[in-house]
Amino acid sequence: MRKGLSVLTAVVFIAALASCSGHNQYRRLEGFAQGGTFHIIYSVPETESPATSDDTVAALVTKRLRDIDFSISGYNKGSLLSRINRGEDCMPDRYFTELFELSQQVWKETGGLFDVSGGPLFDFWGFGFKDPQSLDSLRDDARTARIVDSLLEFVGMDLVSLENGRIVKKDPRVQLNFNAIAQGYTCDAVADLLDSIGIQNYLVEVGMEIVCKGLNASGKPWRIGIDAPVDGSQTAGENVQKFLDLTDCGITTSGNYRKFFLIDGKKYSHSINPVTGYPVQHDLLSATVISADTARPGALSDAYATYCMVLGKEAAARFIGSRGDLRGYLIHDGGTIDMLKDGSEIHTAYGHVEEYPQFESDFMSPRQVYVWLPDGYSEREKYPVLYMHDGQMLFDDTWTWNGQEWQVDEVLGSLIAEGKVPPAIVVGIANGNNRYGEYFPEKVLEYLGGVPDSLTGTSNESASALNYMLSSGTIYEADEYLRFLTSELKPFIDSHYSTLSDKEHTFIAGSSMGGLISLYALCEYPEVFGGAACMSTHLPMITSADYAGAAGISQTVFEAFMQYLEEHLPSPGSCLLYTDRGDSTLDALYPPFQDSLDSLLTDRGWQPGPSFSLPASGDQTGFPDTICPTCTWISPVFPGASHLEQDWAARLHIPLTFLLR
């Protein structure tokens, strides 16, 4: 279904292996099992007994692995599995029985998409226990279809059962293949052994399926890496994409990039759909599943990773998101879907976060949504709501890509505790893989194309700029993103939490491109949002990487945005608007653009609050006393501030106080 036991095909790399081998309280076992390799790291109990001596543990583990091999391995011709597949009448042992029943359970859960009776299909496509049949036949689609149809006649767990301790087949041609669950189950069985002799900290890896418990030799959770999917890569740890710190769980990654073959330029992967009989054809490259099941985390993470590879990314994300005992990390052609966390793992100084790992939308790709609730949150009270973009960067720097965060919980929690603002809810919306396309004001493209009646035609500069924007391959979907926020996410938040849902208590905020989409949202939905905070707004409009060679294009696109704003800015005083900038790194580009925006706002009747300039570092706590309580627009400058989360965090109390006052 997904791999052979004799080949290291999973993609989880154990970063902790080398670090622990010399520790005097930890031991390491390694060797060959089930045609592949195994590694075990474990702690020696403080009170050592004969049962936990090095020789005893090694002997017990060796026997356990040998017993399992003679039970469920399809590569061992003398195993119970091989004998049952040959039609011999033999009594399954406890390993075979438990694994068969567990496989049957998952088969029912998955509607037949996880099926250990698909052995003949795996053999035919070249991923089973036998050498593949003539793959030249695959070029003849009609012949392939006939063969697959004939094989499907004896594939299905409804054709085999366990009766009176024996396997009964309705069709003698049924062949079982436990490859998609056996190595994870083997990890569980070895973990059971270590538990039984009093070992409390261990990591068991068989064929790169892993079960871990307790802590490593450094007193921390086990560090495990997920490889980036590089076609043909056979070395685990060679291309690590993400590290995880885990304990008390099973983890498996199934992928389509280590075992595959090409015929006539078409890729055939080892993930077989047992319902259709064909290898899957979709853009999901690998699926990592973490199971917190207390009894069989290894087997279930193994089985569900295979199931996810058959489903494809959208359905796999929905499945993992629907299960409280699972977490996942999906890598697809073009990006990732990170479902590794829940709110309990997001560390906050004030309040707590509730997470929705895959919030569904009819307009946008599913994404993580984080809801920060202040200390003392109560359904008996009503709270204003602040929607913030780039939600994965707001609360916990241990999970951000650059080790920085906005410190929303620290800043807002402190303001609430000091009585400077009322308690409020923050909804963080993670950006998708198309961040630029989601946050770029979509209607600006129409202004470049000369759509508005006020434009008499399209200049050469506008035509060139429009061609530049469209030739990049970017999918522009800011209008869809805002529909998602206003017609799907906001109603959900208002129905599930105790909110003040009116415009006067609903705000939106972001930085850089997030500042751009916040200003756009205020213009497109003035009846929904009562205020916006636009920090370090990326008014150059084009991607920063292209700016040096396309400054003229940037200016033309910005002018089109200004034309849009002239016609769509909310009326002065109808809402709150905060705009700011620094003058370092990327923010060094912003002064002329921000000055033009400030001038436009003034021309449109917006009256700014008292102008002020505050250093990027130093005491800014006096800010609230410097602004009159009736101001509806301020645009401060922060000399020395750069385009980074740490600098936005340093002045975040200013827009929060301004909006929530």
Secondary structure as a PSIPRED ss2 file (coil, helix, strand):
# PSIPRED VFORMAT (PSIPRED V4.0)

   1 M C   1.000  0.000  0.000
   2 R C   1.000  0.000  0.000
   3 K C   1.000  0.000  0.000
   4 G C   1.000  0.000  0.000
   5 L C   1.000  0.000  0.000
   6 S C   1.000  0.000  0.000
   7 V C   1.000  0.000  0.000
   8 L C   1.000  0.000  0.000
   9 T C   1.000  0.000  0.000
  10 A C   1.000  0.000  0.000
  11 V C   1.000  0.000  0.000
  12 V E   0.000  0.000  1.000
  13 F E   0.000  0.000  1.000
  14 I E   0.000  0.000  1.000
  15 A C   1.000  0.000  0.000
  16 A C   1.000  0.000  0.000
  17 L H   0.000  1.000  0.000
  18 A H   0.000  1.000  0.000
  19 S H   0.000  1.000  0.000
  20 C H   0.000  1.000  0.000
  21 S C   1.000  0.000  0.000
  22 G C   1.000  0.000  0.000
  23 H C   1.000  0.000  0.000
  24 N C   1.000  0.000  0.000
  25 Q C   1.000  0.000  0.000
  26 Y E   0.000  0.000  1.000
  27 R E   0.000  0.000  1.000
  28 R E   0.000  0.000  1.000
  29 L E   0.000  0.000  1.000
  30 E E   0.000  0.000  1.000
  31 G E   0.000  0.000  1.000
  32 F E   0.000  0.000  1.000
  33 A E   0.000  0.000  1.000
  34 Q C   1.000  0.000  0.000
  35 G C   1.000  0.000  0.000
  36 G E   0.000  0.000  1.000
  37 T E   0.000  0.000  1.000
  38 F E   0.000  0.000  1.000
  39 H E   0.000  0.000  1.000
  40 I E   0.000  0.000  1.000
  41 I E   0.000  0.000  1.000
  42 Y E   0.000  0.000  1.000
  43 S E   0.000  0.000  1.000
  44 V C   1.000  0.000  0.000
  45 P C   1.000  0.000  0.000
  46 E C   1.000  0.000  0.000
  47 T C   1.000  0.000  0.000
  48 E C   1.000  0.000  0.000
  49 S C   1.000  0.000  0.000
  50 P H   0.000  1.000  0.000
  51 A H   0.000  1.000  0.000
  52 T H   0.000  1.000  0.000
  53 S C   1.000  0.000  0.000
  54 D H   0.000  1.000  0.000
  55 D H   0.000  1.000  0.000
  56 T H   0.000  1.000  0.000
  57 V H   0.000  1.000  0.000
  58 A H   0.000  1.000  0.000
  59 A H   0.000  1.000  0.000
  60 L H   0.000  1.000  0.000
  61 V H   0.000  1.000  0.000
  62 T H   0.000  1.000  0.000
  63 K H   0.000  1.000  0.000
  64 R H   0.000  1.000  0.000
  65 L H   0.000  1.000  0.000
  66 R H   0.000  1.000  0.000
  67 D H   0.000  1.000  0.000
  68 I H   0.000  1.000  0.000
  69 D H   0.000  1.000  0.000
  70 F H   0.000  1.000  0.000
  71 S H   0.000  1.000  0.000
  72 I H   0.000  1.000  0.000
  73 S C   1.000  0.000  0.000
  74 G C   1.000  0.000  0.000
  75 Y C   1.000  0.000  0.000
  76 N C   1.000  0.000  0.000
  77 K C   1.000  0.000  0.000
  78 G C   1.000  0.000  0.000
  79 S C   1.000  0.000  0.000
  80 L H   0.000  1.000  0.000
  81 L H   0.000  1.000  0.000
  82 S H   0.000  1.000  0.000
  83 R H   0.000  1.000  0.000
  84 I H   0.000  1.000  0.000
  85 N H   0.000  1.000  0.000
  86 R C   1.000  0.000  0.000
  87 G C   1.000  0.000  0.000
  88 E C   1.000  0.000  0.000
  89 D C   1.000  0.000  0.000
  90 C C   1.000  0.000  0.000
  91 M C   1.000  0.000  0.000
  92 P C   1.000  0.000  0.000
  93 D C   1.000  0.000  0.000
  94 R H   0.000  1.000  0.000
  95 Y H   0.000  1.000  0.000
  96 F H   0.000  1.000  0.000
  97 T H   0.000  1.000  0.000
  98 E H   0.000  1.000  0.000
  99 L H   0.000  1.000  0.000
 100 F H   0.000  1.000  0.000
 101 E H   0.000  1.000  0.000
 102 L H   0.000  1.000  0.000
 103 S H   0.000  1.000  0.000
 104 Q H   0.000  1.000  0.000
 105 Q H   0.000  1.000  0.000
 106 V H   0.000  1.000  0.000
 107 W H   0.000  1.000  0.000
 108 K H   0.000  1.000  0.000
 109 E H   0.000  1.000  0.000
 110 T C   1.000  0.000  0.000
 111 G C   1.000  0.000  0.000
 112 G C   1.000  0.000  0.000
 113 L C   1.000  0.000  0.000
 114 F C   1.000  0.000  0.000
 115 D C   1.000  0.000  0.000
 116 V C   1.000  0.000  0.000
 117 S C   1.000  0.000  0.000
 118 G E   0.000  0.000  1.000
 119 G H   0.000  1.000  0.000
 120 P H   0.000  1.000  0.000
 121 L H   0.000  1.000  0.000
 122 F H   0.000  1.000  0.000
 123 D H   0.000  1.000  0.000
 124 F H   0.000  1.000  0.000
 125 W C   1.000  0.000  0.000
 126 G C   1.000  0.000  0.000
 127 F C   1.000  0.000  0.000
 128 G C   1.000  0.000  0.000
 129 F C   1.000  0.000  0.000
 130 K C   1.000  0.000  0.000
 131 D C   1.000  0.000  0.000
 132 P C   1.000  0.000  0.000
 133 Q C   1.000  0.000  0.000
 134 S C   1.000  0.000  0.000
 135 L H   0.000  1.000  0.000
 136 D H   0.000  1.000  0.000
 137 S H   0.000  1.000  0.000
 138 L H   0.000  1.000  0.000
 139 R H   0.000  1.000  0.000
 140 D C   1.000  0.000  0.000
 141 D H   0.000  1.000  0.000
 142 A H   0.000  1.000  0.000
 143 R H   0.000  1.000  0.000
 144 T H   0.000  1.000  0.000
 145 A H   0.000  1.000  0.000
 146 R H   0.000  1.000  0.000
 147 I H   0.000  1.000  0.000
 148 V H   0.000  1.000  0.000
 149 D H   0.000  1.000  0.000
 150 S H   0.000  1.000  0.000
 151 L H   0.000  1.000  0.000
 152 L H   0.000  1.000  0.000
 153 E C   1.000  0.000  0.000
 154 F C   1.000  0.000  0.000
 155 V C   1.000  0.000  0.000
 156 G C   1.000  0.000  0.000
 157 M H   0.000  1.000  0.000
 158 D H   0.000  1.000  0.000
 159 L H   0.000  1.000  0.000
 160 V E   0.000  0.000  1.000
 161 S E   0.000  0.000  1.000
 162 L E   0.000  0.000  1.000
 163 E E   0.000  0.000  1.000
 164 N C   1.000  0.000  0.000
 165 G C   1.000  0.000  0.000
 166 R E   0.000  0.000  1.000
 167 I E   0.000  0.000  1.000
 168 V E   0.000  0.000  1.000
 169 K E   0.000  0.000  1.000
 170 K C   1.000  0.000  0.000
 171 D C   1.000  0.000  0.000
 172 P C   1.000  0.000  0.000
 173 R C   1.000  0.000  0.000
 174 V C   1.000  0.000  0.000
 175 Q E   0.000  0.000  1.000
 176 L C   1.000  0.000  0.000
 177 N C   1.000  0.000  0.000
 178 F C   1.000  0.000  0.000
 179 N C   1.000  0.000  0.000
 180 A C   1.000  0.000  0.000
 181 I C   1.000  0.000  0.000
 182 A H   0.000  1.000  0.000
 183 Q H   0.000  1.000  0.000
 184 G H   0.000  1.000  0.000
 185 Y H   0.000  1.000  0.000
 186 T H   0.000  1.000  0.000
 187 C H   0.000  1.000  0.000
 188 D H   0.000  1.000  0.000
 189 A H   0.000  1.000  0.000
 190 V H   0.000  1.000  0.000
 191 A H   0.000  1.000  0.000
 192 D H   0.000  1.000  0.000
 193 L H   0.000  1.000  0.000
 194 L H   0.000  1.000  0.000
 195 D H   0.000  1.000  0.000
 196 S H   0.000  1.000  0.000
 197 I C   1.000  0.000  0.000
 198 G C   1.000  0.000  0.000
 199 I C   1.000  0.000  0.000
 200 Q C   1.000  0.000  0.000
 201 N C   1.000  0.000  0.000
 202 Y E   0.000  0.000  1.000
 203 L E   0.000  0.000  1.000
 204 V E   0.000  0.000  1.000
 205 E E   0.000  0.000  1.000
 206 V E   0.000  0.000  1.000
 207 G C   1.000  0.000  0.000
 208 M C   1.000  0.000  0.000
 209 E E   0.000  0.000  1.000
 210 I E   0.000  0.000  1.000
 211 V E   0.000  0.000  1.000
 212 C E   0.000  0.000  1.000
 213 K E   0.000  0.000  1.000
 214 G C   1.000  0.000  0.000
 215 L C   1.000  0.000  0.000
 216 N C   1.000  0.000  0.000
 217 A C   1.000  0.000  0.000
 218 S C   1.000  0.000  0.000
 219 G C   1.000  0.000  0.000
 220 K C   1.000  0.000  0.000
 221 P C   1.000  0.000  0.000
 222 W E   0.000  0.000  1.000
 223 R E   0.000  0.000  1.000
 224 I E   0.000  0.000  1.000
 225 G E   0.000  0.000  1.000
 226 I E   0.000  0.000  1.000
 227 D E   0.000  0.000  1.000
 228 A C   1.000  0.000  0.000
 229 P C   1.000  0.000  0.000
 230 V C   1.000  0.000  0.000
 231 D C   1.000  0.000  0.000
 232 G C   1.000  0.000  0.000
 233 S C   1.000  0.000  0.000
 234 Q C   1.000  0.000  0.000
 235 T C   1.000  0.000  0.000
 236 A C   1.000  0.000  0.000
 237 G C   1.000  0.000  0.000
 238 E C   1.000  0.000  0.000
 239 N C   1.000  0.000  0.000
 240 V E   0.000  0.000  1.000
 241 Q E   0.000  0.000  1.000
 242 K E   0.000  0.000  1.000
 243 F E   0.000  0.000  1.000
 244 L E   0.000  0.000  1.000
 245 D E   0.000  0.000  1.000
 246 L E   0.000  0.000  1.000
 247 T C   1.000  0.000  0.000
 248 D C   1.000  0.000  0.000
 249 C E   0.000  0.000  1.000
 250 G E   0.000  0.000  1.000
 251 I E   0.000  0.000  1.000
 252 T E   0.000  0.000  1.000
 253 T E   0.000  0.000  1.000
 254 S E   0.000  0.000  1.000
 255 G E   0.000  0.000  1.000
 256 N C   1.000  0.000  0.000
 257 Y C   1.000  0.000  0.000
 258 R C   1.000  0.000  0.000
 259 K C   1.000  0.000  0.000
 260 F E   0.000  0.000  1.000
 261 F E   0.000  0.000  1.000
 262 L E   0.000  0.000  1.000
 263 I E   0.000  0.000  1.000
 264 D C   1.000  0.000  0.000
 265 G C   1.000  0.000  0.000
 266 K E   0.000  0.000  1.000
 267 K E   0.000  0.000  1.000
 268 Y E   0.000  0.000  1.000
 269 S E   0.000  0.000  1.000
 270 H C   1.000  0.000  0.000
 271 S C   1.000  0.000  0.000
 272 I E   0.000  0.000  1.000
 273 N C   1.000  0.000  0.000
 274 P C   1.000  0.000  0.000
 275 V C   1.000  0.000  0.000
 276 T C   1.000  0.000  0.000
 277 G C   1.000  0.000  0.000
 278 Y C   1.000  0.000  0.000
 279 P E   0.000  0.000  1.000
 280 V C   1.000  0.000  0.000
 281 Q C   1.000  0.000  0.000
 282 H C   1.000  0.000  0.000
 283 D C   1.000  0.000  0.000
 284 L E   0.000  0.000  1.000
 285 L E   0.000  0.000  1.000
 286 S E   0.000  0.000  1.000
 287 A E   0.000  0.000  1.000
 288 T E   0.000  0.000  1.000
 289 V E   0.000  0.000  1.000
 290 I E   0.000  0.000  1.000
 291 S E   0.000  0.000  1.000
 292 A C   1.000  0.000  0.000
 293 D C   1.000  0.000  0.000
 294 T C   1.000  0.000  0.000
 295 A C   1.000  0.000  0.000
 296 R C   1.000  0.000  0.000
 297 P H   0.000  1.000  0.000
 298 G H   0.000  1.000  0.000
 299 A H   0.000  1.000  0.000
 300 L H   0.000  1.000  0.000
 301 S H   0.000  1.000  0.000
 302 D H   0.000  1.000  0.000
 303 A H   0.000  1.000  0.000
 304 Y H   0.000  1.000  0.000
 305 A H   0.000  1.000  0.000
 306 T H   0.000  1.000  0.000
 307 Y H   0.000  1.000  0.000
 308 C H   0.000  1.000  0.000
 309 M H   0.000  1.000  0.000
 310 V H   0.000  1.000  0.000
 311 L H   0.000  1.000  0.000
 312 G C   1.000  0.000  0.000
 313 K H   0.000  1.000  0.000
 314 E H   0.000  1.000  0.000
 315 A H   0.000  1.000  0.000
 316 A H   0.000  1.000  0.000
 317 A H   0.000  1.000  0.000
 318 R H   0.000  1.000  0.000
 319 F H   0.000  1.000  0.000
 320 I H   0.000  1.000  0.000
 321 G H   0.000  1.000  0.000
 322 S C   1.000  0.000  0.000
 323 R C   1.000  0.000  0.000
 324 G C   1.000  0.000  0.000
 325 D C   1.000  0.000  0.000
 326 L E   0.000  0.000  1.000
 327 R E   0.000  0.000  1.000
 328 G E   0.000  0.000  1.000
 329 Y E   0.000  0.000  1.000
 330 L E   0.000  0.000  1.000
 331 I E   0.000  0.000  1.000
 332 H E   0.000  0.000  1.000
 333 D C   1.000  0.000  0.000
 334 G C   1.000  0.000  0.000
 335 G E   0.000  0.000  1.000
 336 T E   0.000  0.000  1.000
 337 I E   0.000  0.000  1.000
 338 D E   0.000  0.000  1.000
 339 M E   0.000  0.000  1.000
 340 L C   1.000  0.000  0.000
 341 K C   1.000  0.000  0.000
 342 D C   1.000  0.000  0.000
 343 G H   0.000  1.000  0.000
 344 S H   0.000  1.000  0.000
 345 E H   0.000  1.000  0.000
 346 I C   1.000  0.000  0.000
 347 H C   1.000  0.000  0.000
 348 T C   1.000  0.000  0.000
 349 A C   1.000  0.000  0.000
 350 Y C   1.000  0.000  0.000
 351 G C   1.000  0.000  0.000
 352 H E   0.000  0.000  1.000
 353 V E   0.000  0.000  1.000
 354 E E   0.000  0.000  1.000
 355 E E   0.000  0.000  1.000
 356 Y E   0.000  0.000  1.000
 357 P E   0.000  0.000  1.000
 358 Q E   0.000  0.000  1.000
 359 F E   0.000  0.000  1.000
 360 E C   1.000  0.000  0.000
 361 S C   1.000  0.000  0.000
 362 D C   1.000  0.000  0.000
 363 F C   1.000  0.000  0.000
 364 M C   1.000  0.000  0.000
 365 S C   1.000  0.000  0.000
 366 P C   1.000  0.000  0.000
 367 R E   0.000  0.000  1.000
 368 Q E   0.000  0.000  1.000
 369 V E   0.000  0.000  1.000
 370 Y E   0.000  0.000  1.000
 371 V E   0.000  0.000  1.000
 372 W E   0.000  0.000  1.000
 373 L E   0.000  0.000  1.000
 374 P C   1.000  0.000  0.000
 375 D C   1.000  0.000  0.000
 376 G C   1.000  0.000  0.000
 377 Y C   1.000  0.000  0.000
 378 S C   1.000  0.000  0.000
 379 E C   1.000  0.000  0.000
 380 R C   1.000  0.000  0.000
 381 E C   1.000  0.000  0.000
 382 K C   1.000  0.000  0.000
 383 Y E   0.000  0.000  1.000
 384 P C   1.000  0.000  0.000
 385 V E   0.000  0.000  1.000
 386 L E   0.000  0.000  1.000
 387 Y E   0.000  0.000  1.000
 388 M E   0.000  0.000  1.000
 389 H E   0.000  0.000  1.000
 390 D C   1.000  0.000  0.000
 391 G H   0.000  1.000  0.000
 392 Q H   0.000  1.000  0.000
 393 M H   0.000  1.000  0.000
 394 L C   1.000  0.000  0.000
 395 F C   1.000  0.000  0.000
 396 D C   1.000  0.000  0.000
 397 D C   1.000  0.000  0.000
 398 T C   1.000  0.000  0.000
 399 W C   1.000  0.000  0.000
 400 T C   1.000  0.000  0.000
 401 W C   1.000  0.000  0.000
 402 N C   1.000  0.000  0.000
 403 G C   1.000  0.000  0.000
 404 Q C   1.000  0.000  0.000
 405 E C   1.000  0.000  0.000
 406 W C   1.000  0.000  0.000
 407 Q C   1.000  0.000  0.000
 408 V H   0.000  1.000  0.000
 409 D H   0.000  1.000  0.000
 410 E H   0.000  1.000  0.000
 411 V H   0.000  1.000  0.000
 412 L H   0.000  1.000  0.000
 413 G H   0.000  1.000  0.000
 414 S H   0.000  1.000  0.000
 415 L H   0.000  1.000  0.000
 416 I H   0.000  1.000  0.000
 417 A H   0.000  1.000  0.000
 418 E C   1.000  0.000  0.000
 419 G C   1.000  0.000  0.000
 420 K C   1.000  0.000  0.000
 421 V C   1.000  0.000  0.000
 422 P C   1.000  0.000  0.000
 423 P C   1.000  0.000  0.000
 424 A C   1.000  0.000  0.000
 425 I E   0.000  0.000  1.000
 426 V E   0.000  0.000  1.000
 427 V E   0.000  0.000  1.000
 428 G E   0.000  0.000  1.000
 429 I E   0.000  0.000  1.000
 430 A C   1.000  0.000  0.000
 431 N C   1.000  0.000  0.000
 432 G C   1.000  0.000  0.000
 433 N C   1.000  0.000  0.000
 434 N C   1.000  0.000  0.000
 435 R H   0.000  1.000  0.000
 436 Y H   0.000  1.000  0.000
 437 G H   0.000  1.000  0.000
 438 E H   0.000  1.000  0.000
 439 Y H   0.000  1.000  0.000
 440 F C   1.000  0.000  0.000
 441 P C   1.000  0.000  0.000
 442 E C   1.000  0.000  0.000
 443 K C   1.000  0.000  0.000
 444 V H   0.000  1.000  0.000
 445 L H   0.000  1.000  0.000
 446 E H   0.000  1.000  0.000
 447 Y H   0.000  1.000  0.000
 448 L H   0.000  1.000  0.000
 449 G C   1.000  0.000  0.000
 450 G C   1.000  0.000  0.000
 451 V C   1.000  0.000  0.000
 452 P C   1.000  0.000  0.000
 453 D C   1.000  0.000  0.000
 454 S C   1.000  0.000  0.000
 455 L C   1.000  0.000  0.000
 456 T C   1.000  0.000  0.000
 457 G C   1.000  0.000  0.000
 458 T C   1.000  0.000  0.000
 459 S C   1.000  0.000  0.000
 460 N H   0.000  1.000  0.000
 461 E H   0.000  1.000  0.000
 462 S H   0.000  1.000  0.000
 463 A H   0.000  1.000  0.000
 464 S H   0.000  1.000  0.000
 465 A H   0.000  1.000  0.000
 466 L H   0.000  1.000  0.000
 467 N H   0.000  1.000  0.000
 468 Y H   0.000  1.000  0.000
 469 M H   0.000  1.000  0.000
 470 L H   0.000  1.000  0.000
 471 S H   0.000  1.000  0.000
 472 S C   1.000  0.000  0.000
 473 G C   1.000  0.000  0.000
 474 T C   1.000  0.000  0.000
 475 I C   1.000  0.000  0.000
 476 Y C   1.000  0.000  0.000
 477 E C   1.000  0.000  0.000
 478 A H   0.000  1.000  0.000
 479 D H   0.000  1.000  0.000
 480 E H   0.000  1.000  0.000
 481 Y H   0.000  1.000  0.000
 482 L H   0.000  1.000  0.000
 483 R H   0.000  1.000  0.000
 484 F H   0.000  1.000  0.000
 485 L H   0.000  1.000  0.000
 486 T H   0.000  1.000  0.000
 487 S H   0.000  1.000  0.000
 488 E H   0.000  1.000  0.000
 489 L H   0.000  1.000  0.000
 490 K H   0.000  1.000  0.000
 491 P H   0.000  1.000  0.000
 492 F H   0.000  1.000  0.000
 493 I H   0.000  1.000  0.000
 494 D H   0.000  1.000  0.000
 495 S H   0.000  1.000  0.000
 496 H H   0.000  1.000  0.000
 497 Y C   1.000  0.000  0.000
 498 S C   1.000  0.000  0.000
 499 T E   0.000  0.000  1.000
 500 L C   1.000  0.000  0.000
 501 S C   1.000  0.000  0.000
 502 D C   1.000  0.000  0.000
 503 K H   0.000  1.000  0.000
 504 E H   0.000  1.000  0.000
 505 H H   0.000  1.000  0.000
 506 T E   0.000  0.000  1.000
 507 F E   0.000  0.000  1.000
 508 I E   0.000  0.000  1.000
 509 A E   0.000  0.000  1.000
 510 G E   0.000  0.000  1.000
 511 S E   0.000  0.000  1.000
 512 S C   1.000  0.000  0.000
 513 M H   0.000  1.000  0.000
 514 G H   0.000  1.000  0.000
 515 G H   0.000  1.000  0.000
 516 L H   0.000  1.000  0.000
 517 I H   0.000  1.000  0.000
 518 S H   0.000  1.000  0.000
 519 L H   0.000  1.000  0.000
 520 Y H   0.000  1.000  0.000
 521 A H   0.000  1.000  0.000
 522 L H   0.000  1.000  0.000
 523 C H   0.000  1.000  0.000
 524 E H   0.000  1.000  0.000
 525 Y C   1.000  0.000  0.000
 526 P C   1.000  0.000  0.000
 527 E C   1.000  0.000  0.000
 528 V C   1.000  0.000  0.000
 529 F C   1.000  0.000  0.000
 530 G C   1.000  0.000  0.000
 531 G E   0.000  0.000  1.000
 532 A E   0.000  0.000  1.000
 533 A E   0.000  0.000  1.000
 534 C E   0.000  0.000  1.000
 535 M E   0.000  0.000  1.000
 536 S C   1.000  0.000  0.000
 537 T C   1.000  0.000  0.000
 538 H C   1.000  0.000  0.000
 539 L C   1.000  0.000  0.000
 540 P C   1.000  0.000  0.000
 541 M C   1.000  0.000  0.000
 542 I C   1.000  0.000  0.000
 543 T C   1.000  0.000  0.000
 544 S H   0.000  1.000  0.000
 545 A H   0.000  1.000  0.000
 546 D H   0.000  1.000  0.000
 547 Y H   0.000  1.000  0.000
 548 A H   0.000  1.000  0.000
 549 G H   0.000  1.000  0.000
 550 A C   1.000  0.000  0.000
 551 A H   0.000  1.000  0.000
 552 G H   0.000  1.000  0.000
 553 I H   0.000  1.000  0.000
 554 S H   0.000  1.000  0.000
 555 Q H   0.000  1.000  0.000
 556 T H   0.000  1.000  0.000
 557 V H   0.000  1.000  0.000
 558 F H   0.000  1.000  0.000
 559 E H   0.000  1.000  0.000
 560 A H   0.000  1.000  0.000
 561 F H   0.000  1.000  0.000
 562 M H   0.000  1.000  0.000
 563 Q H   0.000  1.000  0.000
 564 Y H   0.000  1.000  0.000
 565 L H   0.000  1.000  0.000
 566 E H   0.000  1.000  0.000
 567 E H   0.000  1.000  0.000
 568 H H   0.000  1.000  0.000
 569 L C   1.000  0.000  0.000
 570 P C   1.000  0.000  0.000
 571 S C   1.000  0.000  0.000
 572 P C   1.000  0.000  0.000
 573 G C   1.000  0.000  0.000
 574 S C   1.000  0.000  0.000
 575 C C   1.000  0.000  0.000
 576 L E   0.000  0.000  1.000
 577 L E   0.000  0.000  1.000
 578 Y E   0.000  0.000  1.000
 579 T E   0.000  0.000  1.000
 580 D E   0.000  0.000  1.000
 581 R E   0.000  0.000  1.000
 582 G E   0.000  0.000  1.000
 583 D C   1.000  0.000  0.000
 584 S C   1.000  0.000  0.000
 585 T H   0.000  1.000  0.000
 586 L H   0.000  1.000  0.000
 587 D H   0.000  1.000  0.000
 588 A H   0.000  1.000  0.000
 589 L H   0.000  1.000  0.000
 590 Y C   1.000  0.000  0.000
 591 P H   0.000  1.000  0.000
 592 P H   0.000  1.000  0.000
 593 F H   0.000  1.000  0.000
 594 Q H   0.000  1.000  0.000
 595 D H   0.000  1.000  0.000
 596 S H   0.000  1.000  0.000
 597 L H   0.000  1.000  0.000
 598 D H   0.000  1.000  0.000
 599 S H   0.000  1.000  0.000
 600 L H   0.000  1.000  0.000
 601 L H   0.000  1.000  0.000
 602 T H   0.000  1.000  0.000
 603 D H   0.000  1.000  0.000
 604 R C   1.000  0.000  0.000
 605 G C   1.000  0.000  0.000
 606 W C   1.000  0.000  0.000
 607 Q C   1.000  0.000  0.000
 608 P C   1.000  0.000  0.000
 609 G C   1.000  0.000  0.000
 610 P C   1.000  0.000  0.000
 611 S C   1.000  0.000  0.000
 612 F C   1.000  0.000  0.000
 613 S E   0.000  0.000  1.000
 614 L C   1.000  0.000  0.000
 615 P C   1.000  0.000  0.000
 616 A C   1.000  0.000  0.000
 617 S C   1.000  0.000  0.000
 618 G C   1.000  0.000  0.000
 619 D C   1.000  0.000  0.000
 620 Q C   1.000  0.000  0.000
 621 T C   1.000  0.000  0.000
 622 G C   1.000  0.000  0.000
 623 F H   0.000  1.000  0.000
 624 P H   0.000  1.000  0.000
 625 D H   0.000  1.000  0.000
 626 T H   0.000  1.000  0.000
 627 I C   1.000  0.000  0.000
 628 C C   1.000  0.000  0.000
 629 P C   1.000  0.000  0.000
 630 T C   1.000  0.000  0.000
 631 C C   1.000  0.000  0.000
 632 T C   1.000  0.000  0.000
 633 W E   0.000  0.000  1.000
 634 I E   0.000  0.000  1.000
 635 S C   1.000  0.000  0.000
 636 P C   1.000  0.000  0.000
 637 V E   0.000  0.000  1.000
 638 F E   0.000  0.000  1.000
 639 P C   1.000  0.000  0.000
 640 G C   1.000  0.000  0.000
 641 A C   1.000  0.000  0.000
 642 S C   1.000  0.000  0.000
 643 H C   1.000  0.000  0.000
 644 L C   1.000  0.000  0.000
 645 E H   0.000  1.000  0.000
 646 Q H   0.000  1.000  0.000
 647 D H   0.000  1.000  0.000
 648 W H   0.000  1.000  0.000
 649 A H   0.000  1.000  0.000
 650 A H   0.000  1.000  0.000
 651 R H   0.000  1.000  0.000
 652 L C   1.000  0.000  0.000
 653 H H   0.000  1.000  0.000
 654 I H   0.000  1.000  0.000
 655 P H   0.000  1.000  0.000
 656 L H   0.000  1.000  0.000
 657 T H   0.000  1.000  0.000
 658 F H   0.000  1.000  0.000
 659 L H   0.000  1.000  0.000
 660 L H   0.000  1.000  0.000
 661 R C   1.000  0.000  0.000
